[in-house]
Amino acid sequence: MFTTAQPENAFGIYHSPNNLSLAEYRSSTLTSIILPVIYYIVFFVGFVGNGMVVYVMNSLRSSKQITDLFVINLAIADLMFLATLPFWATEYLMEDNWIFGRICCKLTSTLTLFSAYGSVLSLSIMAADRLGVVVYSEKYNHYRTAKKATIVILLHWVVSAISSVLALYYRDTETDQQNGHTHCRWNFDRSVTSHKVWYCIHFIVRFVVGFGIPLSVTFVCYVWIFVYLRRRRSTRKLLRRKQDRITSVVLMIITVFILCWTPNQISNLIYVAQGLKFIDFPYSEVQYYVHLFTNTLAWAHSCFNPFLYAFAQDDVRLKFLEITSKCLLCGRNPHKKRGLRTILTLSFKLRNFDLQKADGEMNNTFQLMLSKQSRE
């Protein structure tokens, strides 16, 4: 599931004539120029977006809510994930030449897996938390504390660390005798039985922990929330607007996750089946470039997360706009600055007033439902 730039670097197994990895393809304009530029753009956009999330969430509220802890944790995971991208982009830019050394190869590969596991598992935790808050609010909120949320976050990082530890041992550098280039790759050898076993374990863990569990949990939880809200659709305008907004966000979260990660998983599965001789057709250059495209989608998911999870909150979004406006208007007319700040403040107050009215309507509706149930 996780990408360290090249298909053989990310998912394949590469070592001598007995390797289980992809075929070697010469560098092209796409891989040595276009792809690195795309990777640097993804890095910049994602790093700025997630960095702003961490800054805004910390500066906006003195006391962190539980949802804030999960959002910040996701942003930190994405920041770590994206921080490794310039290394792999540079390897492409150097025409498939790893210039950072053996130790950096192992550490960067491990951090890529560690942070990617952390990111997708964070999505699962947030989905389960949303389900509890929306559908089982009375019982769930009784057990929902900051201490327990912190324990869950720590456990999810422990799982991520255990799942990525294989990279420390089996990722290594290798020098191409023909052109003298050094590659950072998986070092599994088909002729060694233990290597094949660990290769299968690595793929199973990567698929189950890195895709199967996050997709299943996220999909089930958000579909549950979607059905729950649709069945209780209000006739009141403000409440209905808030329900529709939550429903739209839920659909976007599921759609973006599937579009970004599923193609990459399918491509990985095909490569693994080819490497283990489960399917009998050779690697092709078209397959290679398709896999590069799926890698890019996987990286790009970290750029979408801030907009889906953090900037969807009104106060966070308006704080972000305020900070952005300060940067854009730096050194300009102070009257324009005050005017923009006034507009942002008024829009926030009006929006907040609407949300408070909607929350009041929602609370009244739930109270009526509970009183009816108690009478019955």
C-alpha positions in Angstrom: 0.0 0.0 0.0 2.8 2.4 0.8 5.0 4.0 -1.7 8.7 4.8 -1.5 8.8 6.3 -5.0 9.6 3.4 -7.3 7.4 0.3 -7.6 10.4 -1.9 -6.8 11.3 0.4 -4.0 7.8 0.5 -2.6 6.3 -2.9 -3.0 8.4 -5.2 -5.1 11.3 -7.4 -4.0 14.5 -6.9 -5.7 17.7 -8.9 -5.5 19.9 -10.4 -8.2 18.6 -12.9 -10.8 16.4 -14.5 -8.2 14.6 -11.3 -7.3 10.8 -11.2 -6.8 10.5 -7.6 -8.0 9.8 -5.6 -11.1 11.8 -5.6 -14.2 14.3 -2.7 -14.7 13.2 0.2 -16.9 15.5 2.9 -18.1 14.9 6.4 -16.8 12.6 8.6 -19.0 11.4 12.1 -19.1 8.3 11.0 -17.2 10.3 9.4 -14.3 13.2 11.7 -14.1 11.5 15.1 -14.6 7.7 15.1 -14.6 7.2 12.7 -11.7 9.7 14.4 -9.3 8.0 17.7 -10.0 4.6 16.2 -9.2 6.0 14.7 -6.0 7.5 18.0 -4.9 4.2 19.8 -5.6 2.3 17.1 -3.6 4.9 17.5 -0.8 4.5 21.3 -0.7 0.7 21.4 -0.8 0.3 18.6 1.7 3.0 19.8 4.1 1.6 23.4 4.1 -2.0 22.1 4.5 -1.2 19.7 7.4 1.2 22.1 9.0 -1.5 24.8 9.0 -3.9 22.2 10.6 -1.5 21.6 13.5 -0.8 25.3 13.9 -4.5 26.4 13.7 -5.8 23.7 16.0 -3.2 24.5 18.6 -3.6 28.3 18.4 -7.4 28.2 18.1 -8.4 26.4 21.3 -6.6 26.5 24.6 -8.2 23.2 25.8 -8.2 20.5 23.2 -11.4 18.6 22.5 -11.2 14.9 21.7 -11.9 15.4 18.1 -9.1 17.9 18.0 -6.7 15.3 19.3 -7.6 12.9 16.5 -7.4 15.6 13.8 -4.0 16.8 15.0 -2.8 13.2 15.2 -3.8 12.6 11.6 -2.1 15.8 10.5 1.1 14.7 12.2 1.0 11.3 10.6 0.5 12.9 7.2 3.4 15.4 7.9 5.7 12.5 8.6 4.5 10.6 5.5 5.0 13.6 3.3 8.4 14.4 4.8 9.9 11.3 3.2 8.6 12.2 -0.3 11.4 14.6 -1.2 13.9 11.7 -0.7 12.1 9.5 -3.2 11.5 12.4 -5.6 15.2 13.2 -5.5 16.0 9.5 -6.3 13.9 9.9 -9.4 15.4 13.2 -10.3 18.9 11.6 -10.1 17.7 9.0 -12.6 17.1 6.2 -10.1 20.2 6.9 -8.0 19.9 6.9 -4.2 22.5 9.4 -2.9 21.6 9.4 0.8 23.4 6.3 2.0 22.4 2.9 3.5 21.3 4.1 6.9 19.1 6.8 5.4 17.6 4.2 3.0 16.5 2.0 5.9 15.3 4.9 8.1 13.4 6.7 5.3 11.7 3.4 4.2 10.7 2.6 7.7 9.4 6.1 8.4 7.4 6.0 5.2 5.6 2.8 6.2 5.3 3.8 9.8 3.6 7.1 9.0 1.5 5.7 6.2 0.1 3.0 8.6 -0.4 5.7 11.2 -2.3 7.9 8.8 -4.8 5.3 7.5 -5.3 3.8 11.0 -6.1 7.4 12.3 -8.9 7.5 9.7 -10.3 4.3 11.2 -10.2 5.7 14.7 -11.9 8.9 13.7 -14.6 7.0 11.8 -15.3 4.9 14.8 -15.3 7.9 17.1 -17.8 9.7 14.8 -20.1 6.7 14.8 -20.2 6.7 18.6 -20.8 10.5 18.8 -23.5 10.6 16.2 -25.4 7.3 16.6 -24.7 6.3 20.3 -24.1 9.7 21.8 -25.6 9.1 25.3 -23.7 5.9 26.1 -20.6 6.7 24.2 -20.0 10.2 25.6 -20.0 8.7 29.1 -16.8 6.7 28.2 -15.3 9.2 25.8 -12.5 11.0 27.7 -9.2 12.7 26.6 -7.2 10.1 28.6 -8.8 7.2 26.8 -8.4 9.0 23.4 -4.7 9.4 24.1 -4.3 5.7 25.0 -6.0 4.8 21.7 -3.6 7.1 19.8 -0.6 5.6 21.5 -1.7 2.1 20.8 -2.3 2.9 17.1 1.3 4.1 16.8 2.5 0.9 18.5 0.7 -1.1 15.9 2.2 1.1 13.1 5.7 0.6 14.5 5.3 -3.2 14.7 3.9 -3.3 11.2 6.7 -1.3 9.6 9.7 -2.9 11.4 10.6 -5.3 8.6 11.8 -2.3 6.5 14.7 -1.8 9.0 16.1 -5.3 8.1 15.0 -6.0 4.5 15.4 -2.5 3.0 19.0 -2.0 1.8 21.1 -0.3 -0.9 22.4 -2.0 -4.0 24.8 -0.8 -6.6 24.1 -1.4 -10.3 27.3 -2.6 -11.9 26.4 -1.3 -15.3 25.9 2.4 -14.5 27.2 2.7 -10.9 23.9 3.9 -9.6 22.9 3.0 -6.0 19.3 1.9 -5.4 17.3 1.7 -2.2 15.2 -1.4 -2.4 13.7 -4.4 -0.7 16.2 -7.2 -0.4 14.2 -10.4 -0.6 15.6 -13.3 -2.5 13.3 -15.9 -4.0 16.0 -18.6 -3.6 15.9 -18.2 0.3 12.8 -19.7 1.9 12.8 -17.4 4.9 12.8 -14.4 2.5 9.7 -15.7 0.7 8.0 -16.2 4.1 8.8 -12.7 5.3 7.8 -11.3 1.9 4.3 -12.9 2.2 4.1 -11.7 5.8 5.0 -8.2 4.7 2.4 -8.1 2.0 -0.3 -9.5 4.2 0.4 -7.0 7.0 0.6 -4.2 4.4 -2.8 -5.2 2.9 -4.7 -6.0 6.1 -3.4 -3.3 8.4 -2.7 -0.7 5.7 -5.9 -1.1 3.7 -8.3 -3.9 4.6 -9.0 -2.8 8.2 -9.0 1.0 7.5 -11.3 0.7 4.5 -13.7 -1.7 6.2 -13.9 0.3 9.4 -14.2 3.7 7.6 -16.8 2.4 5.1 -19.0 0.6 7.7 -18.9 3.5 10.2 -19.7 6.3 7.7 -22.4 4.3 5.9 -23.9 3.6 9.3 -23.9 7.4 10.0 -25.2 8.1 6.6 -28.2 5.8 7.0 -28.8 7.0 10.5 -29.0 10.6 9.4 -31.2 9.9 6.4 -33.7 8.0 8.5 -33.9 11.0 10.9 -33.9 13.7 8.3 -35.5 16.8 9.8 -38.1 19.0 8.2 -36.6 22.1 9.8 -34.5 24.1 7.4 -31.4 24.8 9.6 -31.2 21.3 11.0 -31.7 19.7 7.6 -28.9 21.9 6.2 -26.6 20.7 8.9 -27.6 17.0 8.3 -27.1 17.4 4.6 -23.6 18.9 5.1 -22.5 16.1 7.4 -23.9 13.6 4.8 -21.9 15.3 2.0 -18.7 15.2 4.0 -19.3 11.5 4.8 -19.7 10.7 1.1 -16.5 12.6 0.2 -14.4 10.9 2.9 -15.4 7.4 1.6 -15.0 8.4 -2.1 -11.6 10.0 -1.7 -10.3 7.1 0.4 -11.4 4.5 -2.1 -10.1 6.5 -5.2 -6.7 7.2 -3.6 -5.9 3.8 -2.1 -7.8 1.1 -4.1 -5.9 1.4 -7.4 -2.6 1.2 -5.6 -3.7 -2.0 -3.7 -4.8 -3.6 -7.0 -1.5 -2.8 -8.6 0.4 -4.2 -5.6 -1.6 -7.3 -5.7 -0.8 -7.9 -9.3 2.9 -7.4 -8.7 3.0 -9.8 -5.8 1.1 -12.4 -7.8 3.6 -12.0 -10.6 6.6 -12.2 -8.2 5.3 -15.4 -6.6 4.4 -16.9 -10.0 0.7 -17.1 -9.1 -0.1 -15.5 -12.5 2.0 -16.1 -15.5 2.5 -12.9 -17.6 5.6 -10.7 -17.7 6.1 -7.3 -16.3 5.4 -4.5 -18.8 6.4 -0.9 -19.2 2.7 0.1 -19.3 2.2 -1.7 -16.0 5.2 0.1 -14.5 3.8 3.6 -15.4 0.3 2.7 -14.2 1.8 1.7 -10.9 3.6 5.1 -10.7 0.2 6.8 -11.2 -1.3 4.8 -8.3 1.6 5.7 -6.1 1.0 9.4 -6.8 -2.7 9.0 -5.8 -1.7 7.3 -2.6 0.7 10.2 -1.7 -2.0 12.8 -2.7 -4.4 11.4 -0.1 -2.4 13.2 2.6 -3.1 16.5 0.8 -6.9 15.9 0.9 -7.1 15.0 4.6 -6.8 18.6 6.0 -9.7 19.7 3.8 -11.9 16.7 4.7 -11.3 16.6 8.5 -10.0 19.9 9.7 -11.0 22.7 7.4 -14.5 21.4 7.2 -14.9 22.8 10.7 -16.2 26.4 10.5 -13.9 27.9 13.2 -10.8 26.2 11.9 -11.6 27.2 8.3 -12.1 30.9 9.2 -9.0 31.0 11.3 -7.1 29.6 8.3 -8.6 32.3 6.1 -7.6 34.9 8.6 -4.0 33.7 8.7 -3.9 33.5 4.9 -5.3 37.0 4.6 -2.6 38.4 6.9 0.1 36.8 4.8 -1.4 38.1 1.5 -2.0 41.6 2.9 1.3 41.9 4.6 2.6 45.4 4.1 -0.6 46.7 2.4 -3.1 49.3 3.4 -4.1 48.8 7.1 -7.7 49.9 6.3 -8.0 46.9 3.9 -6.7 44.6 6.6 -9.2 45.9 9.1 -12.0 45.6 6.6 -11.2 42.0 5.7 -10.8 41.1 9.4 -14.3 42.7 10.1 -15.8 40.6 7.2 -14.3 37.4 8.5 -15.4 38.1 12.1 -19.0 38.9 11.0 -19.2 35.8 8.7 -18.0 33.6 11.6 -20.5 35.1 14.0 -23.4 34.7 11.5 -22.3 31.1 10.7 -21.9 30.3 14.4 -25.4 31.7 15.1 -26.9 29.4 12.4 -25.1 26.4 13.8 -26.2 27.2 17.4 -29.8 27.4 16.2 -29.4 24.1 14.4 -27.8 22.5 17.4 -30.7 23.8 19.5 -33.2 22.3 17.1 -31.3 19.0 17.1 -31.2 18.8 20.8 -34.9 19.6 21.1 -35.7 16.9 18.6 -33.6 14.3 20.5 -35.3 15.3 23.7 -38.7 14.8 22.2 -37.6 11.4 20.9 -36.3 10.3 24.3 -39.5 11.5 26.1 -41.7 9.5 23.7 -39.6 6.4 24.2 -39.8 6.8 28.0 -43.6 7.2 27.9 -43.9 4.0 25.7 
